[in-house]
Amino acid sequence: MPILVRSASLTKYSEIARQAGIDPVRALREAGLDLSCLTTPDLRIPEASLARVFEVSLAGGAGRAESRTLGARIGEAWRLSDFGSLSLLLQHQPTLREALARVEPYRHLLSDSVSVQLEEIDDTAVLHVALVTARPDPGPEIVELTVGAVLSLVRAMLGPQYAPRAVHFAHAAPERLEVHRRFFGPRIEFDSEFDGIVLARQDLDRASPLADASLARYAQELLDLQPRYGEASLTDNVRRAIHLLLPRGAGTIEPVSERLGLSPRTLQRQLEQRGERFSSLVNEVRASLAARYLAQPRHSVSDISDRLGFSEPSAFSRWFSVEFGQPPSRWRAVNFGAGEERLGLDRH
């Protein structure tokens, strides 16, 4: 079953692409998408097709540096109303914390790909943004667009000029940073350990002047009347939770079941009823993340082993050899045309 997302980002894309010297009609046709996606924000389209639009745009842009800002520019243009039917409910929440809590239950109305996890440490709050895709790497433009959309929600609740403590991206920095600094702010960390936004913890509970409890109840009643045919399965939700939690050392069944509001035993039982096992899903996500990390030269094999929860690199290497048919360093060299010595990788 394909991973589906709303076409809202493409309604923003058209004008921004033209400004960058890109033909949006050609890009959509090459991606196999109907041109109605440029004007209709609530269509459900394959996430892989959206990624293809960006690939075509980068290949056909008047200048790569300009094209490389597409995701950030779309994020900059994002408004609360672009969350579609969920926007009224979000607008009338009393705090940012409450607004974030409303996103996950209705995420099926937005995207099968995106999950946002709130982590609180002392006086700091971190919004971890994870994308589950059928590709090893979601691509920097898609990541920047998604983090930008989350930042637009933060600013809708805290004020349009709100500056987060930092914005983090796991990918490398683009050639030019003017657009990124203008939108995300001056504190941008690239080549980071995660994708997401760092805030002051107290900002989560700052009262919103727009909150209206009656309108929030009305919006929720309307949302609950909508058909739920697009809602993700339990298995998909478990995969998303593992994608978020595994790189943070919390990929066991206890934290995953807690995120889903279930006990570990109930989660195990419900997965077994669907012919699934939690350990198999962890293995599946590990394989996806391993390929994603190995595509990024800055990650050593030891680093990847640790991120994926292995006790030592040799254990990771044995597991990887079973899954992919060769050791991780050799797989990386074959698939990305770089030798171990030049990349400075560990030998395992």
DOKEVO-259128 format. One line per field, with one value per residue: x, y negated, z of N, C-alpha, C in turn. Coordinates in pm, whole numbers, always signed. Layout:
n.xx	[X:...]
n.yy	[Y:...]
n.zz	[Z:...]
ca.xx	[X:...]
ca.yy	[Y:...]
ca.zz	[Z:...]
c.xx	[X:...]
c.yy	[Y:...]
c.zz	[Z:...]
This chain:
n.xx	[+85:+67:+244:+69:+15:-116:-200:-143:+107:+184:+15:+127:+371:+365:+378:+616:+800:+798:+914:+1170:+1253:+1151:+941:+635:+422:+537:+699:+509:+382:+592:+623:+399:+159:-168:-264:-443:-354:-211:-388:-570:-584:-651:-625:-517:-202:+66:+350:+594:+560:+540:+801:+930:+854:+1013:+1265:+1266:+1239:+1480:+1657:+1578:+1584:+1657:+1883:+2086:+2134:+1923:+1706:+1748:+1640:+1372:+1210:+1240:+1133:+866:+789:+817:+609:+393:+86:-134:-387:-326:-317:-554:-865:-806:-716:-884:-938:-677:-612:-769:-678:-570:-295:+37:+128:-113:-209:-16:-67:-305:-245:-143:-365:-524:-364:-394:-544:-365:-98:+54:+315:+451:+561:+551:+731:+729:+979:+1089:+1333:+1474:+1478:+1414:+1243:+1199:+1102:+1081:+1100:+998:+1021:+862:+934:+925:+1171:+1531:+1633:+1459:+1505:+1643:+1480:+1213:+1227:+1291:+1065:+871:+958:+940:+661:+580:+706:+555:+314:+398:+459:+209:+84:+249:+318:+399:+663:+811:+1109:+1272:+1485:+1666:+1695:+1712:+1874:+1933:+2062:+2316:+2430:+2288:+2418:+2367:+2240:+2060:+1773:+1703:+1797:+1645:+1386:+1389:+1547:+1849:+1982:+2058:+2123:+2302:+2386:+2312:+2205:+1939:+1619:+1438:+1289:+1397:+1282:+1209:+1104:+897:+752:+576:+348:+249:-17:-258:-385:-585:-739:-1041:-1265:-1520:-1533:-1324:-1432:-1645:-1503:-1372:-1587:-1680:-1457:-1460:-1679:-1597:-1522:-1315:-1158:-905:-735:-442:-312:-269:-23:+120:+130:+289:+529:+593:+629:+851:+1043:+1074:+1162:+1365:+1628:+1685:+1745:+1526:+1376:+1238:+961:+821:+845:+741:+480:+377:+376:+173:-43:-108:-80:+224:+165:-92:-36:+137:-43:-239:-89:-15:-263:-293:-113:+150:+473:+632:+913:+981:+894:+1064:+1303:+1257:+1237:+1491:+1646:+1568:+1651:+1924:+2013:+1956:+2127:+2378:+2398:+2488:+2787:+2910:+2846:+2988:+3041:+3040:+2900:+2648:+2578:+2543:+2328:+2126:+2079:+2246:+2467:+2737:+2962:+3036:+2823:+2622:+2731:+2721:+2443:+2366:+2493:+2347:+2096:+2145:+2329:+2602:+2880:+2837:+3021:+3121:+2883:+2812:+3028:+2990:+2734:+2753:+2985:+3228:+3529:+3626:+3849:+3864:+3631:+3672:+3578:+3487:+3631:+3453]
n.yy	[+118:-219:-502:-780:-1133:-1466:-1688:-1949:-2078:-2100:-2289:-2517:-2496:-2559:-2846:-2914:-2747:-2846:-3096:-3013:-2939:-2700:-2468:-2397:-2243:-2062:-1924:-1796:-1632:-1462:-1333:-1182:-1283:-1425:-1741:-1880:-1872:-2101:-2292:-2192:-2127:-1908:-1654:-1312:-1191:-978:-965:-914:-1015:-1288:-1331:-1276:-1495:-1694:-1594:-1612:-1886:-1978:-1880:-2020:-2289:-2643:-2718:-2530:-2604:-2781:-2611:-2434:-2551:-2509:-2348:-2483:-2731:-2667:-2581:-2826:-2966:-2837:-2822:-2829:-2758:-2583:-2334:-2224:-2064:-2027:-2264:-2456:-2336:-2325:-2598:-2695:-2586:-2599:-2616:-2570:-2315:-2172:-2196:-2050:-1801:-1741:-1682:-1420:-1229:-1293:-1267:-1111:-1261:-1430:-1324:-1015:-981:-1146:-1201:-1353:-1400:-1494:-1588:-1647:-1807:-1909:-2255:-2263:-2197:-1961:-1916:-1643:-1551:-1307:-1121:-870:-683:-513:-515:-512:-762:-1048:-1293:-1624:-1848:-1767:-1714:-1970:-2115:-1984:-2021:-2296:-2330:-2238:-2432:-2649:-2598:-2622:-2898:-3001:-2962:-3090:-3336:-3530:-3617:-3454:-3306:-3007:-2819:-2668:-2516:-2199:-1990:-1678:-1644:-1766:-2110:-2343:-2511:-2785:-2993:-3196:-3200:-2998:-3100:-3330:-3229:-3002:-3107:-3232:-3030:-2756:-2418:-2201:-1870:-1736:-1535:-1482:-1567:-1857:-2086:-2306:-2434:-2670:-2519:-2632:-2769:-2591:-2596:-2849:-3076:-3096:-3371:-3339:-3124:-2941:-2770:-2673:-2687:-2511:-2266:-2245:-2226:-1981:-1803:-1818:-1711:-1451:-1349:-1298:-1056:-772:-629:-675:-636:-526:-191:+14:+144:-28:-254:-161:-118:-386:-492:-344:-434:-696:-658:-463:-562:-717:-554:-422:-211:+15:+230:+118:-181:-232:-124:-286:-536:-488:-464:-220:+86:+283:+561:+560:+438:+630:+844:+740:+698:+964:+1066:+958:+1092:+1008:+935:+766:+761:+820:+591:+400:+493:+447:+166:+103:+193:+14:-234:-181:-169:-432:-581:-484:-594:-843:-990:-1094:-939:-694:-336:-242:-448:-424:-169:-211:-396:-234:-60:+157:+364:+363:+276:+507:+682:+543:+550:+826:+870:+695:+813:+1048:+941:+783:+915:+860:+708:+392:+180:+266:+280:+10:-98:+28:-65:-341:-412:-470:-426:-261:-371:-633:-741:-725:-518:-283:+43:+326]
n.zz	[+0:-95:+49:+142:+94:+158:-113:-65:-44:-308:-414:-318:-438:-715:-788:-657:-782:-1044:-1002:-955:-1202:-1295:-1462:-1348:-1447:-1629:-1446:-1280:-1467:-1543:-1306:-1302:-1202:-1171:-1306:-1154:-898:-853:-784:-604:-278:-112:-221:-221:-261:-382:-173:-288:-543:-497:-409:-647:-802:-688:-750:-1033:-1051:-940:-1130:-1355:-1296:-1327:-1192:-975:-708:-652:-697:-492:-272:-268:-91:+156:+83:+27:+280:+410:+295:+399:+577:+863:+773:+571:+679:+628:+692:+955:+1054:+1186:+1433:+1540:+1555:+1763:+1998:+2341:+2401:+2262:+2327:+2354:+2093:+1947:+2054:+1934:+1675:+1614:+1658:+1441:+1225:+1001:+830:+719:+648:+564:+605:+788:+1123:+1443:+1733:+2067:+2290:+2615:+2800:+3086:+3075:+2812:+2504:+2249:+1921:+1745:+1412:+1195:+894:+721:+451:+132:+29:+63:+143:+233:+115:+110:+44:+88:+362:+464:+385:+541:+810:+803:+778:+1029:+1186:+1107:+1236:+1501:+1504:+1446:+1685:+1871:+1774:+1481:+1458:+1612:+1731:+1727:+1954:+1811:+1486:+1348:+1107:+956:+716:+486:+462:+227:-73:-57:+201:+248:+222:+403:+649:+666:+699:+885:+1082:+1246:+1383:+1273:+1247:+1056:+930:+1157:+1443:+1421:+1270:+1326:+1569:+1820:+2123:+2390:+2685:+2837:+2649:+2540:+2694:+2687:+2688:+2427:+2251:+2066:+2128:+2155:+2327:+2265:+1984:+1932:+2023:+1844:+1600:+1643:+1657:+1392:+1258:+1358:+1233:+980:+725:+797:+625:+531:+740:+900:+941:+1238:+1220:+1046:+1208:+1417:+1280:+1218:+1475:+1560:+1378:+1470:+1737:+1757:+1665:+1884:+2089:+2194:+2091:+2176:+2275:+2488:+2507:+2250:+2255:+2455:+2329:+2147:+2307:+2425:+2615:+2644:+2624:+2509:+2264:+2149:+2127:+1952:+1722:+1664:+1600:+1354:+1209:+1244:+1391:+1656:+1670:+1406:+1273:+1387:+1281:+1011:+1002:+1096:+881:+679:+791:+821:+553:+483:+653:+575:+328:+377:+399:+630:+847:+1039:+1043:+1304:+1434:+1311:+1392:+1668:+1664:+1572:+1774:+1836:+2026:+1971:+1699:+1551:+1585:+1452:+1194:+1136:+1140:+931:+713:+684:+618:+387:+232:+224:+400:+580:+511:+264:+117:+114:-35:-284:-359:-350:-465:-332:-161:+146:+271:+172:+269:+536:+700:+960:+983:+954]
ca.xx	[+0:+155:+239:-2:+21:-203:-138:-136:+239:+196:-55:+227:+487:+354:+432:+755:+879:+813:+1012:+1303:+1280:+1109:+807:+564:+338:+626:+743:+400:+360:+700:+601:+277:+51:-267:-239:-533:-279:-158:-494:-660:-493:-692:-608:-419:-109:+177:+465:+702:+535:+580:+948:+970:+839:+1132:+1380:+1257:+1263:+1624:+1725:+1541:+1584:+1749:+2008:+2068:+2128:+1787:+1616:+1773:+1565:+1228:+1145:+1238:+1042:+728:+767:+801:+477:+290:+3:-214:-498:-280:-341:-683:-978:-755:-664:-970:-915:-545:-613:-840:-623:-524:-149:+108:+130:-242:-218:+66:-134:-418:-199:-128:-491:-583:-256:-438:-598:-253:+10:+93:+460:+512:+531:+617:+743:+774:+1070:+1115:+1456:+1498:+1401:+1414:+1149:+1246:+1003:+1148:+1020:+1044:+948:+868:+917:+967:+1305:+1631:+1652:+1344:+1549:+1645:+1369:+1095:+1250:+1282:+924:+796:+997:+884:+519:+570:+741:+442:+219:+457:+445:+68:+46:+337:+341:+469:+805:+874:+1237:+1307:+1625:+1745:+1631:+1813:+1857:+2034:+2134:+2420:+2383:+2290:+2522:+2328:+2156:+1981:+1631:+1692:+1813:+1531:+1267:+1411:+1620:+1995:+2039:+2029:+2228:+2300:+2463:+2273:+2163:+1796:+1545:+1338:+1289:+1425:+1212:+1208:+996:+787:+671:+472:+229:+210:-159:-283:-495:-688:-809:-1185:-1300:-1642:-1497:-1242:-1524:-1718:-1411:-1347:-1709:-1679:-1353:-1500:-1782:-1537:-1490:-1180:-1100:-763:-658:-337:-329:-185:+112:+185:+157:+403:+648:+625:+681:+986:+1128:+1101:+1221:+1484:+1755:+1704:+1769:+1400:+1302:+1179:+815:+762:+820:+656:+341:+336:+344:+48:-150:-141:+17:+305:+96:-200:+24:+181:-160:-304:-3:-25:-391:-275:-7:+275:+548:+702:+1055:+993:+880:+1189:+1403:+1225:+1274:+1637:+1701:+1544:+1738:+2063:+2041:+1953:+2248:+2496:+2403:+2545:+2927:+2958:+2816:+3072:+2968:+3022:+2793:+2521:+2551:+2491:+2198:+2026:+2055:+2329:+2559:+2872:+2961:+3044:+2687:+2554:+2786:+2667:+2301:+2356:+2534:+2233:+1987:+2181:+2416:+2742:+2903:+2792:+3121:+3126:+2756:+2823:+3122:+2929:+2617:+2780:+3108:+3334:+3602:+3626:+3957:+3834:+3522:+3713:+3486:+3541:+3632:+3384]
ca.yy	[+0:-336:-606:-892:-1264:-1564:-1762:-2091:-2135:-2129:-2413:-2620:-2471:-2610:-2981:-2917:-2682:-2939:-3198:-2950:-2900:-2560:-2451:-2304:-2152:-1955:-1844:-1708:-1530:-1363:-1255:-1103:-1340:-1507:-1883:-1933:-1881:-2236:-2382:-2123:-2087:-1793:-1526:-1222:-1150:-900:-1043:-894:-1104:-1421:-1333:-1280:-1634:-1767:-1544:-1673:-2029:-1999:-1851:-2114:-2427:-2736:-2713:-2432:-2671:-2832:-2497:-2367:-2619:-2489:-2298:-2590:-2835:-2620:-2589:-2967:-3009:-2757:-2891:-2736:-2711:-2476:-2205:-2178:-2051:-2026:-2396:-2524:-2274:-2368:-2742:-2730:-2520:-2700:-2625:-2492:-2176:-2113:-2187:-1937:-1678:-1715:-1646:-1276:-1156:-1326:-1270:-1045:-1364:-1510:-1252:-884:-978:-1234:-1192:-1453:-1354:-1596:-1543:-1755:-1785:-2028:-2371:-2257:-2108:-1927:-1856:-1555:-1528:-1187:-1088:-731:-677:-387:-539:-520:-900:-1127:-1409:-1744:-1940:-1716:-1733:-2112:-2151:-1929:-2096:-2429:-2326:-2229:-2564:-2740:-2574:-2685:-3044:-3034:-2961:-3173:-3465:-3513:-3650:-3365:-3247:-2891:-2815:-2614:-2424:-2098:-1905:-1573:-1650:-1870:-2244:-2378:-2607:-2918:-2982:-3317:-3166:-2918:-3187:-3421:-3160:-2920:-3183:-3222:-2914:-2634:-2316:-2096:-1751:-1713:-1400:-1466:-1674:-1908:-2223:-2317:-2548:-2679:-2434:-2713:-2815:-2492:-2624:-2989:-3086:-3152:-3467:-3302:-3003:-2949:-2632:-2635:-2661:-2389:-2152:-2239:-2174:-1840:-1730:-1810:-1617:-1315:-1305:-1265:-914:-740:-530:-702:-619:-424:-70:+25:+178:-150:-342:-104:-149:-527:-511:-288:-528:-810:-626:-377:-636:-782:-450:-385:-133:+136:+228:+36:-319:-236:-103:-405:-641:-454:-458:-80:+159:+371:+688:+536:+415:+759:+925:+685:+726:+1106:+1085:+912:+1171:+934:+942:+640:+777:+812:+451:+335:+534:+378:+25:+100:+207:-112:-338:-148:-213:-579:-633:-449:-684:-970:-956:-1140:-839:-574:-213:-239:-542:-366:-57:-266:-456:-130:+16:+276:+354:+335:+273:+640:+737:+475:+600:+961:+853:+632:+911:+1138:+867:+723:+1004:+819:+618:+255:+100:+310:+238:-135:-121:+74:-144:-484:-435:-531:-329:-277:-459:-771:-786:-720:-430:-173:+171:+433]
ca.zz	[+0:-102:+152:+80:+158:+94:-223:-28:-72:-451:-443:-289:-522:-852:-802:-612:-886:-1157:-961:-962:-1339:-1312:-1518:-1259:-1525:-1676:-1331:-1238:-1570:-1535:-1184:-1318:-1121:-1240:-1288:-1052:-772:-837:-738:-512:-169:-32:-288:-160:-365:-329:-127:-385:-657:-451:-413:-788:-845:-645:-828:-1166:-1033:-920:-1255:-1460:-1249:-1393:-1115:-869:-577:-637:-687:-365:-166:-290:+29:+254:+36:+46:+424:+444:+248:+465:+675:+943:+690:+483:+744:+581:+784:+1092:+1092:+1282:+1563:+1588:+1582:+1885:+2115:+2437:+2404:+2161:+2371:+2319:+1947:+1904:+2097:+1844:+1540:+1594:+1638:+1311:+1127:+879:+742:+668:+582:+616:+611:+888:+1265:+1527:+1871:+2163:+2396:+2709:+2878:+3169:+3029:+2666:+2435:+2115:+1832:+1650:+1292:+1125:+771:+679:+306:+70:-26:+171:+188:+191:+38:+193:+16:+157:+505:+496:+372:+654:+931:+784:+810:+1175:+1239:+1083:+1344:+1620:+1495:+1453:+1826:+1954:+1710:+1353:+1469:+1712:+1691:+1810:+1998:+1699:+1392:+1314:+990:+950:+589:+474:+429:+84:-111:-11:+321:+271:+244:+526:+765:+670:+746:+1004:+1182:+1232:+1452:+1198:+1257:+954:+969:+1296:+1478:+1400:+1205:+1418:+1620:+1964:+2183:+2535:+2734:+2885:+2536:+2512:+2775:+2678:+2649:+2295:+2254:+1969:+2172:+2182:+2361:+2194:+1845:+1929:+2032:+1717:+1499:+1668:+1617:+1246:+1218:+1395:+1139:+852:+709:+840:+535:+507:+863:+889:+1020:+1357:+1176:+996:+1322:+1489:+1201:+1234:+1610:+1565:+1304:+1557:+1866:+1749:+1666:+2014:+2187:+2258:+1992:+2233:+2269:+2595:+2464:+2130:+2296:+2530:+2231:+2081:+2406:+2452:+2696:+2558:+2597:+2414:+2132:+2097:+2090:+1834:+1608:+1633:+1534:+1215:+1149:+1253:+1516:+1683:+1635:+1260:+1234:+1425:+1183:+886:+1016:+1104:+746:+610:+848:+791:+416:+482:+717:+496:+213:+423:+429:+761:+950:+1040:+1073:+1450:+1466:+1266:+1482:+1793:+1637:+1547:+1895:+1848:+2138:+1920:+1552:+1490:+1583:+1342:+1068:+1112:+1105:+801:+612:+663:+554:+258:+155:+233:+514:+553:+442:+125:+56:+92:-143:-409:-395:-357:-540:-250:-82:+292:+316:+139:+355:+675:+771:+1040:+911:+1029]
c.xx	[+89:+137:+180:+13:-80:-126:-119:-1:+255:+118:+35:+342:+483:+419:+579:+846:+902:+915:+1154:+1337:+1244:+967:+731:+477:+421:+667:+634:+375:+467:+687:+474:+160:-41:-242:-334:-465:-225:-262:-585:-579:-528:-691:-504:-331:+2:+294:+580:+684:+571:+732:+999:+956:+963:+1256:+1382:+1288:+1411:+1701:+1698:+1541:+1685:+1884:+1990:+2057:+1988:+1689:+1628:+1699:+1415:+1155:+1132:+1140:+896:+695:+743:+663:+362:+217:-80:-328:-458:-284:-483:-789:-934:-723:-751:-950:-782:-547:-672:-798:-564:-373:-91:+110:+0:-257:-138:+0:-250:-373:-199:-261:-555:-479:-297:-502:-488:-155:+33:+242:+518:+467:+612:+615:+798:+860:+1102:+1233:+1486:+1413:+1387:+1308:+1201:+1131:+1079:+1053:+1079:+958:+971:+839:+959:+1107:+1405:+1646:+1533:+1381:+1541:+1528:+1243:+1108:+1232:+1139:+847:+830:+942:+736:+497:+603:+628:+334:+269:+434:+298:+21:+124:+367:+427:+618:+879:+1001:+1267:+1452:+1716:+1654:+1740:+1774:+1969:+2115:+2234:+2359:+2384:+2399:+2494:+2227:+2066:+1836:+1614:+1702:+1697:+1409:+1289:+1478:+1769:+2055:+1995:+2148:+2207:+2394:+2436:+2236:+2016:+1742:+1442:+1366:+1310:+1362:+1246:+1086:+874:+697:+560:+340:+191:+67:-172:-400:-609:-776:-956:-1232:-1423:-1613:-1410:-1331:-1600:-1629:-1386:-1467:-1715:-1576:-1394:-1611:-1724:-1508:-1344:-1114:-952:-676:-559:-367:-241:-41:+187:+220:+276:+532:+691:+687:+824:+1084:+1167:+1190:+1351:+1615:+1783:+1719:+1644:+1312:+1245:+1028:+753:+741:+732:+509:+290:+298:+209:-69:-197:-42:+100:+234:-16:-146:+70:+63:-226:-220:-13:-157:-386:-163:+129:+343:+625:+848:+1076:+983:+1005:+1296:+1383:+1268:+1426:+1699:+1685:+1637:+1885:+2101:+2045:+2082:+2373:+2508:+2467:+2688:+2973:+2935:+2911:+2986:+2943:+2907:+2658:+2481:+2488:+2351:+2089:+2012:+2135:+2432:+2701:+2867:+2966:+2907:+2606:+2601:+2732:+2521:+2288:+2392:+2423:+2124:+2021:+2280:+2563:+2758:+2866:+2893:+3129:+2999:+2760:+2915:+3062:+2818:+2646:+2918:+3220:+3400:+3601:+3732:+3921:+3724:+3561:+3624:+3561:+3540:+3569:+3325]
c.yy	[-124:-429:-730:-1019:-1356:-1640:-1910:-2153:-2170:-2254:-2533:-2615:-2548:-2747:-2986:-2853:-2776:-3047:-3145:-2904:-2757:-2557:-2352:-2204:-2034:-1865:-1749:-1598:-1422:-1277:-1171:-1153:-1424:-1655:-1947:-1942:-2022:-2332:-2321:-2065:-1958:-1660:-1443:-1167:-1066:-990:-1031:-985:-1248:-1434:-1343:-1421:-1714:-1722:-1608:-1822:-2060:-1978:-1959:-2258:-2513:-2739:-2620:-2498:-2724:-2717:-2430:-2433:-2594:-2446:-2406:-2700:-2794:-2622:-2732:-3018:-2938:-2840:-2788:-2678:-2597:-2339:-2155:-2172:-2051:-2167:-2467:-2468:-2320:-2514:-2775:-2647:-2624:-2720:-2546:-2345:-2105:-2098:-2069:-1805:-1642:-1666:-1495:-1203:-1179:-1329:-1206:-1144:-1445:-1428:-1116:-881:-1044:-1200:-1297:-1404:-1466:-1532:-1663:-1719:-1913:-2144:-2376:-2161:-2086:-1862:-1775:-1528:-1409:-1162:-942:-728:-540:-398:-547:-660:-984:-1248:-1536:-1838:-1897:-1738:-1880:-2164:-2107:-2001:-2238:-2434:-2317:-2365:-2664:-2721:-2637:-2835:-3087:-3043:-3063:-3310:-3451:-3542:-3557:-3302:-3127:-2897:-2763:-2530:-2329:-2020:-1801:-1579:-1765:-2004:-2266:-2481:-2746:-2906:-3103:-3285:-3091:-3007:-3284:-3355:-3088:-2998:-3158:-3095:-2785:-2541:-2212:-1983:-1718:-1567:-1376:-1582:-1726:-2047:-2219:-2446:-2558:-2602:-2515:-2763:-2717:-2528:-2771:-2998:-3153:-3249:-3431:-3187:-3031:-2805:-2585:-2603:-2536:-2265:-2134:-2179:-2025:-1755:-1714:-1709:-1473:-1261:-1262:-1115:-887:-634:-553:-678:-504:-305:-75:+55:+57:-244:-292:-134:-295:-553:-458:-380:-646:-772:-546:-456:-708:-680:-402:-302:-2:+122:+138:-108:-330:-220:-224:-518:-615:-442:-318:-22:+247:+503:+670:+513:+546:+841:+874:+705:+872:+1137:+1044:+987:+1103:+959:+811:+650:+769:+669:+371:+367:+461:+232:+11:+106:+77:-222:-309:-195:-365:-636:-603:-535:-818:-945:-995:-1037:-721:-454:-202:-329:-483:-250:-105:-324:-350:-32:+144:+255:+322:+342:+411:+706:+674:+530:+739:+953:+797:+731:+1010:+1067:+826:+805:+966:+724:+473:+170:+136:+267:+89:-164:-84:-20:-292:-516:-500:-424:-361:-378:-605:-826:-785:-630:-332:-47:+278:+528]
c.zz	[+0:+16:+87:+163:+89:-14:-191:-62:-219:-490:-412:-391:-654:-868:-765:-717:-1004:-1125:-971:-1104:-1371:-1367:-1431:-1333:-1574:-1561:-1287:-1340:-1564:-1410:-1190:-1236:-1208:-1209:-1188:-916:-746:-781:-633:-397:-98:-106:-212:-271:-304:-289:-226:-506:-621:-455:-557:-845:-808:-722:-967:-1157:-1018:-1050:-1360:-1419:-1321:-1322:-998:-732:-550:-618:-551:-248:-176:-162:+135:+213:+54:+195:+468:+405:+320:+570:+751:+861:+598:+549:+714:+690:+930:+1144:+1195:+1423:+1622:+1631:+1719:+2006:+2211:+2439:+2288:+2199:+2331:+2168:+1895:+1940:+2005:+1706:+1520:+1577:+1501:+1200:+995:+780:+674:+587:+648:+648:+735:+1029:+1339:+1671:+1958:+2270:+2485:+2798:+2953:+3117:+2877:+2615:+2293:+2038:+1727:+1534:+1218:+1003:+736:+529:+256:+13:+88:+228:+142:+107:+120:+168:+89:+307:+542:+484:+497:+784:+923:+817:+961:+1239:+1217:+1189:+1473:+1618:+1494:+1598:+1909:+1894:+1586:+1359:+1565:+1655:+1781:+1854:+1888:+1611:+1342:+1189:+987:+820:+589:+434:+278:+56:-56:+102:+345:+305:+375:+650:+779:+732:+879:+1117:+1171:+1293:+1384:+1209:+1147:+999:+1115:+1319:+1449:+1317:+1303:+1468:+1771:+2016:+2331:+2586:+2778:+2771:+2500:+2581:+2777:+2623:+2512:+2301:+2160:+2016:+2203:+2204:+2285:+2048:+1833:+1936:+1901:+1607:+1517:+1629:+1466:+1197:+1245:+1306:+1005:+844:+740:+752:+510:+629:+850:+978:+1144:+1317:+1126:+1110:+1404:+1413:+1221:+1371:+1622:+1492:+1391:+1675:+1857:+1746:+1797:+2125:+2257:+2164:+2045:+2242:+2376:+2552:+2340:+2168:+2375:+2435:+2165:+2178:+2437:+2551:+2604:+2525:+2496:+2274:+2070:+2047:+1962:+1709:+1566:+1562:+1387:+1144:+1151:+1387:+1534:+1640:+1484:+1211:+1271:+1322:+1051:+890:+1025:+965:+667:+660:+819:+651:+409:+541:+636:+371:+248:+471:+569:+871:+937:+1071:+1223:+1493:+1430:+1356:+1612:+1774:+1624:+1663:+1908:+1959:+2094:+1767:+1488:+1484:+1471:+1208:+1035:+1070:+963:+690:+582:+584:+410:+176:+154:+351:+479:+479:+294:+51:+23:-27:-278:-453:-413:-413:-463:-167:+65:+336:+292:+228:+501:+758:+858:+955:+999:+928]
